[in-house]
Amino acid sequence: MATPTPVRHAWRALTGLLIITAVLFGINALGVYVFKASSWTPELALDLQGGTQIILEAQTADGTAPTEDQLNQAVTIIRQRVDASGVGEADVTTEGGKNIVVQIPGQADEQTRQRIEASAQLQLRAVLVAGQPATTFVGEDGKETPYPSPDPSLEATPTTSPTNGSDLAWITPALQAEYLAYDCANPDNDPANAPKDEPLITCDPDGTVKYILGPVELDGSSISDATFGLQQTNGQWAVNLKFDDAGTKTFGEISQRLYGANPPLNQFAFVLDGYVLSAPSMNAVILGGDPSITGSFTQDSAKVLADQLKYGALPLSFEVVSSDTISATLGSQQLMIGLIAGLIGLALVAIYVLIVYRALGLVIIASLAVMGVLTYITISILAWRLGFRLSLAGVAGLIVSIGFTADSFIVYFERIRDELRDGKSITGAVEDGWGRAKRTIYISKSINILAAVVLYILADATVKGFAFTLGLTTVIDVMIFILFTHPVMQLLARTKFFGSGHPLSGMDPAALGAVYRGRARFRAPVAQSTKTQADRRASRSRGEAERRQTIAERKQAELTKVPDTGKPSKTDKGAEL
């Protein structure tokens, strides 16, 4: 006889879950043993692990205190730098109206320190070459072949002295080879520290265009203001710049040189932290010092670029006041307390479900164990790939998720029990209970995920860890519910212990009150003589069923009762003939 469809479905689901688990462990194993960048333990955030604290003091050209807008923009730039280095759960704040405090979990490497301590200076460079970020070419054999690393013997000095920033004499054979092999996605590339008086190989922030730029001809200190708005001529969004007197003169000379040149020599790049924010073409000679940058801007993108040019252009540099190793603000003791609280919560849930659901409680405990394994390995992978670090708020999110997860199983099991009380078989109750419970659970989990997303977007950085772990565990909870809990119940319903409704299985129809034969028609009371164990069980079941009757069912039951005279009721006369 062919295997029933629910059984095949159950085994397929469990196999799929096993494959997903193996893939996750395989990914993390690659990170641990091949890339040497991951770990079998989740990374801890600053509040639990401690880390590095760097205090930067803002310096202005005239010695005056920086404005609040300047400091806030500097905080945004530094936070972007920290995120770009793969550090998660970092804290970047202002202090005392002049300082910026950067706190990073763990020990900051030298590259991260340099990235943080670098001044947020804007550079303006002429574009010499612009093209696709390809690092391979099709060889004579028709296969993709990577460009070789630059040969040290190639000429690196211009044969003729360049006359301006757009002179192609800057492109030496060594620079051309370096450009071809340059990989925009390689994190080891650090264009921010390139010399100002030499050409620069870099990309845009998205890595979609690769450039060779000339030496710096203007810096951000020449820009006195940057705004955005709609152009009256064509209704497009534009970014409007205003140069100071020296910048106006220099930019006028540059515009005369670039206007009318062939692309990309007619382009001028705005470079922040070594990356090209924008490289517009010169469409006119601009002598008044007030150029406009146009393109496919939206209101938001125009505002972002204007802020980057305005505040990145401010003459702000930073002096490192101190760089120290700090201890955990909460430490291992608080982490241990949180873990103990989680274990106590798990123990209480386990005790409760074993008392209420008997052997079914073991299914809940097993589901929680599988969820714990998947959550653990997922957090370990996220620490490697996204720089996620587990804070105490994140630990709280994991603890709260225990209760939310148990709710899903309780809703499911109560639906199964309701189906059993309706007189259905155990296998039928499992399938019908699943059909009704999953709608309720999906709606509940959707609300949890929505709340986590809103909290993550709107809440303070200290709460984001809670929102992230809550949303992550909710998604894993739904996956466990589909791929483990229900398939296991499908298989258990066909075993002798559960399928026969053993009293310890938690699925005993008699104990649940499944004693009626149809709607509002209950069995007649058993004569009170010497009661066997089965009689006492039937009595308890009958009481359970009577307690669950609606008002209409009680009235109908009263009409069908047999009177004390022994005569049949009106509704039973037909059965007497």
C-alpha positions in Angstrom: 0.0 0.0 0.0 1.3 3.5 -0.9 2.5 5.7 1.9 -0.1 8.3 2.9 0.4 11.8 1.5 0.7 13.4 5.0 3.5 11.1 5.8 5.4 11.9 2.6 4.9 15.5 3.3 6.2 15.2 6.8 9.4 13.4 5.7 10.0 15.9 2.9 9.6 18.8 5.4 12.0 17.3 7.9 14.5 16.5 5.2 14.3 20.1 4.0 14.9 21.3 7.5 17.9 19.0 7.8 19.3 20.4 4.6 18.9 24.0 5.7 20.6 23.2 9.0 23.5 21.5 7.2 23.9 24.4 4.8 24.0 26.9 7.6 26.7 24.9 9.5 28.6 24.5 6.2 28.6 28.3 5.6 29.9 29.0 9.0 32.5 26.2 8.7 33.8 28.0 5.6 34.1 31.2 7.5 35.9 29.5 10.4 38.3 27.1 8.5 38.7 28.6 5.0 38.3 32.4 5.3 39.4 32.5 9.0 36.9 35.3 9.6 34.1 33.6 11.5 33.7 31.8 14.8 31.5 29.1 16.3 30.4 31.6 19.0 28.4 34.8 18.4 30.3 38.1 18.7 29.4 40.2 21.7 28.6 43.9 21.5 30.3 46.8 23.4 28.1 46.5 26.5 29.0 42.8 27.0 32.5 42.6 25.6 34.1 46.0 26.0 36.2 47.4 23.2 38.1 50.5 22.0 37.2 54.1 22.7 38.5 56.9 20.5 37.9 60.5 21.3 38.2 63.0 18.4 38.4 66.8 18.9 37.1 68.8 16.0 39.5 71.5 14.7 38.3 74.5 12.5 40.5 76.7 10.4 39.8 79.9 12.5 39.8 78.1 15.8 36.1 78.7 16.6 33.9 75.9 17.9 32.1 73.8 15.3 28.4 74.2 14.9 26.0 71.4 15.9 25.2 70.7 12.2 28.9 70.3 11.5 29.3 67.8 14.3 26.2 65.8 13.4 27.3 65.5 9.8 30.8 64.4 11.0 29.1 61.8 13.2 27.2 60.5 10.2 30.4 60.3 8.1 32.4 58.5 10.8 29.5 56.1 11.4 29.5 55.3 7.7 33.2 54.6 7.9 32.9 52.3 10.9 30.0 50.4 9.1 32.1 50.1 6.0 34.9 48.4 8.0 32.4 45.7 9.0 32.1 46.7 12.7 28.6 46.2 14.2 27.0 47.7 17.3 29.4 50.6 17.3 28.5 53.8 19.2 29.3 57.2 17.7 28.2 60.3 19.7 29.1 63.9 20.3 30.4 65.2 23.6 30.8 68.6 25.0 30.0 70.4 21.8 33.4 69.8 20.3 34.3 66.2 20.7 33.2 63.0 18.9 33.4 59.7 20.9 33.7 56.5 18.9 33.2 53.2 20.8 33.9 50.0 18.9 33.4 46.4 20.3 36.6 44.4 20.6 40.0 45.6 19.5 40.1 48.0 16.6 42.7 47.1 14.0 45.0 49.7 12.5 43.0 50.1 9.3 39.8 50.8 11.2 41.6 53.4 13.4 43.0 55.2 10.3 39.5 55.2 8.7 38.0 56.8 11.8 40.8 59.3 12.5 41.0 60.6 8.9 39.7 64.1 8.3 36.4 64.4 6.4 37.8 66.6 3.6 36.2 66.9 0.2 38.4 66.9 -2.9 37.7 68.0 -6.4 39.6 66.1 -9.1 39.4 66.1 -12.9 38.3 62.7 -14.5 40.9 61.1 -16.8 39.3 57.7 -17.3 35.9 56.3 -16.4 34.7 52.8 -17.2 33.2 49.6 -16.0 34.6 48.0 -12.9 35.7 44.9 -14.7 38.9 43.1 -13.5 38.9 40.4 -16.2 39.2 40.2 -20.0 38.4 37.5 -22.6 41.7 35.8 -23.5 42.7 34.2 -26.7 41.3 30.9 -25.5 37.9 32.5 -25.2 37.9 32.3 -21.4 37.5 35.1 -18.7 41.1 35.9 -17.5 41.9 38.2 -14.6 44.1 41.2 -15.4 47.6 40.5 -13.9 49.0 42.5 -11.0 51.1 45.5 -12.2 54.6 44.5 -13.2 57.1 46.4 -11.0 59.3 47.0 -14.1 56.6 49.1 -15.8 57.3 52.8 -16.1 55.6 54.7 -13.2 56.8 58.2 -14.0 55.2 60.4 -16.7 57.5 60.7 -19.7 56.5 64.4 -20.1 55.6 66.7 -17.3 51.8 67.1 -17.1 50.6 70.7 -17.5 47.2 70.4 -15.6 44.9 68.0 -13.8 43.4 66.8 -17.0 46.6 66.0 -18.8 46.6 62.3 -20.0 50.4 62.3 -19.4 49.5 61.3 -15.8 48.5 57.9 -17.1 51.7 55.9 -17.1 52.0 52.2 -18.1 52.1 51.2 -14.4 49.0 53.3 -13.6 47.1 51.8 -16.5 48.0 48.2 -15.4 47.0 49.1 -11.8 43.7 50.5 -13.1 42.8 47.4 -15.0 43.5 45.1 -12.1 41.8 47.4 -9.5 38.8 45.7 -7.8 36.2 48.1 -6.5 34.9 45.4 -4.1 38.2 44.7 -2.5 38.1 46.0 1.1 41.9 46.3 1.2 41.8 49.2 -1.2 42.0 52.5 0.7 41.7 55.4 -1.7 41.0 57.9 1.2 44.8 58.1 2.0 46.0 58.7 -1.5 48.4 61.6 -2.1 46.8 64.8 -3.2 49.4 65.6 -5.8 49.1 62.3 -7.7 46.4 60.6 -9.7 43.9 58.5 -7.9 42.3 55.2 -8.9 38.9 54.8 -7.2 35.2 54.0 -7.7 31.8 55.4 -6.8 30.3 54.2 -3.5 28.2 51.5 -5.3 31.2 50.1 -7.2 29.5 50.5 -10.6 32.1 52.9 -12.2 35.8 52.8 -11.9 37.9 56.0 -12.4 41.4 57.4 -12.9 41.3 60.9 -11.5 43.9 63.7 -11.7 45.5 65.4 -8.7 43.5 67.5 -6.3 42.8 71.0 -7.8 40.3 72.2 -5.2 39.3 71.0 -1.7 36.2 71.3 0.3 37.3 74.4 2.1 36.7 76.3 -1.2 32.9 75.5 -1.0 31.1 78.0 1.1 27.6 76.6 0.7 25.7 73.8 -1.0 21.9 73.7 -1.4 19.4 71.7 -3.4 16.2 72.7 -5.3 14.2 72.5 -8.4 15.5 74.2 -11.6 13.0 76.7 -13.1 14.0 75.9 -16.6 13.2 72.1 -16.7 11.8 71.3 -13.2 14.6 68.9 -12.4 16.2 68.6 -9.0 19.7 70.1 -8.8 22.5 70.7 -6.3 23.7 74.3 -6.2 27.2 75.1 -5.1 28.8 78.4 -3.9 32.6 78.8 -4.0 34.6 81.4 -2.1 36.7 84.0 -3.9 39.8 81.8 -4.4 37.6 78.8 -5.3 35.6 80.9 -7.8 38.8 81.9 -9.7 40.2 78.3 -9.7 36.9 76.7 -10.7 36.5 79.2 -13.5 39.8 78.2 -14.9 38.9 74.5 -14.6 35.6 75.1 -16.3 37.3 76.8 -19.3 39.6 73.8 -19.6 36.9 71.1 -19.3 34.1 72.7 -21.3 34.0 71.2 -24.8 36.4 68.4 -24.1 35.6 64.9 -25.1 34.1 62.6 -22.4 35.2 61.7 -19.8 37.8 64.6 -19.9 34.9 67.0 -19.6 34.0 65.6 -16.1 34.9 66.9 -12.7 34.7 64.5 -9.7 33.7 65.4 -6.1 35.6 62.9 -3.9 34.8 62.3 -0.2 36.9 59.8 1.7 38.4 58.6 -1.5 35.2 57.7 -3.3 33.4 59.6 -6.1 30.2 61.2 -4.8 29.4 62.7 -8.2 31.3 63.3 -11.5 29.2 65.7 -13.5 30.2 66.9 -17.0 31.1 70.6 -17.5 28.3 72.0 -19.7 29.3 75.7 -19.6 32.1 78.0 -18.6 31.3 79.0 -15.0 33.1 82.2 -13.8 30.7 83.3 -11.1 31.5 80.5 -8.7 27.9 79.2 -8.4 27.7 76.0 -10.5 24.8 73.5 -10.4 25.0 69.8 -10.6 22.2 68.2 -12.5 21.3 64.6 -13.3 18.7 62.0 -12.4 18.2 63.3 -8.9 15.2 62.9 -6.7 14.5 65.2 -3.8 16.1 62.8 -1.3 19.2 62.1 -3.4 19.7 65.8 -4.1 19.5 66.6 -0.4 21.9 63.8 0.5 24.5 65.0 -2.0 24.1 68.7 -1.0 24.7 67.7 2.7 27.7 65.6 1.7 29.2 68.5 -0.3 28.3 71.1 2.3 29.4 69.4 5.5 32.1 67.3 3.9 33.4 70.5 2.5 33.6 72.2 5.9 37.2 72.8 7.1 36.9 70.3 9.9 39.8 68.1 10.8 40.0 65.9 13.9 42.8 65.5 16.5 42.8 62.3 18.5 42.5 63.2 22.1 42.7 59.7 23.5 42.5 56.1 22.3 41.9 53.6 25.1 40.6 50.1 25.7 37.4 50.2 27.7 35.8 47.4 29.8 32.3 46.1 29.3 29.7 48.5 30.6 27.6 45.5 31.7 30.2 42.7 31.6 30.1 39.0 31.9 28.1 39.0 35.1 25.1 40.7 33.5 25.4 38.4 30.5 25.3 35.4 32.9 22.3 36.8 34.6 20.5 37.1 31.3 21.4 33.6 30.3 20.2 32.2 33.6 17.0 34.1 33.2 16.6 32.5 29.8 17.3 29.0 31.2 14.7 29.6 34.0 12.2 30.7 31.4 12.9 27.6 29.3 12.5 25.4 32.4 9.2 26.9 33.4 7.9 26.5 29.9 9.0 22.9 29.8 7.4 22.1 33.2 4.1 23.8 32.1 3.8 22.1 28.8 4.6 18.7 30.3 1.9 19.1 33.0 -0.7 20.4 30.6 0.1 18.5 27.4 1.9 15.4 28.8 3.9 13.7 26.0 3.0 16.5 23.6 5.1 18.7 25.7 8.1 16.9 24.5 7.3 18.1 20.9 7.3 21.7 22.2 10.6 21.2 24.0 12.2 19.5 20.9 10.9 22.4 18.7 12.5 25.0 21.1 15.8 23.0 21.0 15.8 23.0 17.1 15.0 26.7 17.1 17.8 27.4 19.5 20.3 25.6 17.3 19.2 27.5 14.2 19.2 30.8 15.9 22.7 30.3 17.4 24.3 29.3 14.0 22.4 32.1 12.2 23.7 34.8 14.6 27.2 33.4 14.2 27.0 33.7 10.4 25.6 37.2 10.7 28.5 38.2 12.9 30.8 37.2 10.1 28.9 38.5 7.1 27.2 41.6 8.5 29.2 42.4 11.6 26.2 41.8 13.9 27.1 41.7 17.6 24.9 40.5 20.3 24.1 43.1 23.0 22.2 42.7 26.2 19.1 44.1 24.4 19.6 41.4 21.8 19.7 38.7 24.6 16.5 40.1 26.0 14.9 39.7 22.5 16.0 36.1 22.5 14.4 35.5 25.9 11.2 37.1 25.0 11.0 35.0 21.8 10.8 31.9 24.0 7.3 32.9 25.1 6.2 33.9 21.6 7.4 30.6 20.2 5.6 28.6 22.9 2.4 30.5 22.0 2.5 29.1 18.5 2.6 25.5 19.7 -0.1 26.0 22.3 -2.4 27.5 19.6 -1.7 24.5 17.4 -2.2 21.9 20.1 -5.4 23.5 21.4 -6.8 23.4 17.9 -6.0 19.7 17.7 -7.7 19.1 21.0 -10.8 21.0 19.8 -11.0 18.7 16.8 -10.7 15.7 19.0 -13.6 17.0 21.1 -15.6 17.2 17.9 -15.2 13.4 17.6 -12.6 13.4 14.9 -9.9 10.8 14.6 -6.4 11.7 15.9 -4.9 11.8 12.4 -7.8 13.9 11.1 -7.6 16.2 14.1 -3.9 16.9 13.4 -4.6 17.9 9.8 -7.7 19.9 10.5 -6.1 21.5 13.6 -3.1 22.5 11.4 -5.4 24.1 8.8 -7.1 26.3 11.4 -4.1 27.1 13.6 -1.7 28.2 10.9 -3.9 31.1 9.9 -4.0 32.4 13.5 -0.2 31.9 13.9 0.7 33.6 10.6 -1.3 36.7 11.5 0.2 36.8 15.0 3.8 36.4 13.6 3.2 39.0 10.9 2.3 41.5 13.7 5.5 40.6 15.6 7.6 41.0 12.5 6.0 44.4 11.7 6.6 45.6 15.3 10.2 44.5 15.1 10.8 46.3 11.8 9.2 49.5 13.1 11.2 49.3 16.3 14.4 48.7 14.5 13.9 51.7 12.1 12.6 54.2 14.7 14.3 53.2 18.0 17.6 54.3 19.5 20.7 52.3 18.6 20.6 50.6 22.0 17.2 49.1 21.3 18.0 47.9 17.7 19.6 44.7 19.0 16.3 43.8 20.7 14.3 44.5 17.6 16.7 42.6 15.4 16.8 39.4 17.4 13.0 39.5 18.0 12.4 39.7 14.2 15.0 37.0 13.5 13.6 34.5 16.0 10.0 35.2 14.8 11.0 34.2 11.2 12.8 31.1 12.5 9.8 30.3 14.7 7.5 30.2 11.6 10.0 28.0 9.8 10.2 25.6 12.7 6.4 25.5 12.9 6.2 24.5 9.2 9.2 22.3 8.8 9.4 20.5 12.2 6.4 20.8 14.6 3.6 19.9 12.2 5.6 17.2 10.4 6.5 15.6 13.7 2.8 15.6 14.7 1.8 14.0 11.5 4.2 11.2 12.1 3.4 10.8 15.8 -0.3 10.6 15.1 0.3 7.4 13.3 2.2 5.7 16.1 0.5 3.4 18.5 1.1 5.5 21.6 -0.3 8.8 20.2 -2.7 7.3 17.6 -4.6 5.2 20.1 -5.0 8.2 22.4 -3.0 6.9 25.4 -3.8 8.9 28.6 -0.2 10.1 28.8 0.0 11.2 25.2 -2.1 14.4 25.8 -4.4 13.3 23.0 -6.9 11.1 24.8 -10.3 11.8 23.3 -12.1 10.6 26.4 -10.1 12.7 28.8 -10.7 15.7 26.6 -14.5 15.3 26.7 -15.1 13.8 23.2 -18.2 11.8 24.4 -21.1 13.1 22.3 -22.4 11.5 19.1 -23.5 14.6 17.3 -24.6 18.2 17.6 -26.4 18.6 21.0 -26.9 14.8 21.4 -25.0 13.4 24.3 -24.8 9.9 25.6 -27.2 8.9 28.3 -25.8 8.9 31.9 -24.1 5.7 33.0 -26.0 3.8 35.8 -24.3 4.5 39.1 -23.4 1.1 40.3 -20.0 -0.3 41.1 -17.9 1.9 39.0 -14.9 0.6 37.1 -12.0 2.8 36.1 -13.6 3.2 32.7 -16.9 4.3 34.3 -15.1 7.0 36.3 -13.2 8.2 33.2 -16.5 8.4 31.2 -18.1 10.3 34.0 -15.2 12.9 34.0 -15.4 13.1 30.2 -19.2 13.6 30.4 -18.7 16.5 32.9 -16.1 18.0 30.7 -18.4 17.8 27.7 -21.3 19.3 29.6 -19.2 22.2 30.8 -18.3 23.0 27.1 -22.0 23.1 26.0 -23.5 26.3 24.7 -26.9 27.5 25.9 -28.7 26.1 22.9 -27.0 22.7 23.4 -28.1 22.6 27.1 -31.7 23.4 26.2 -31.7 20.7 23.5 -30.1 18.3 26.0 -32.9 19.0 28.5 -35.6 18.2 25.9 -33.9 14.8 25.1 -33.6 13.7 28.7 -35.6 10.6 29.8 -38.1 11.6 32.6 -38.1 9.8 35.9 -41.4 8.0 35.0 -39.4 5.9 32.5 -41.6 7.1 29.7 -39.8 8.2 26.6 -39.7 11.9 25.7 -41.5 13.3 22.7 -38.3 13.4 20.6 -37.7 9.7 21.3 -41.1 8.3 20.4 -40.1 7.7 16.8 -37.3 5.4 18.0 -39.9 3.4 20.1 -42.1 2.4 17.1 
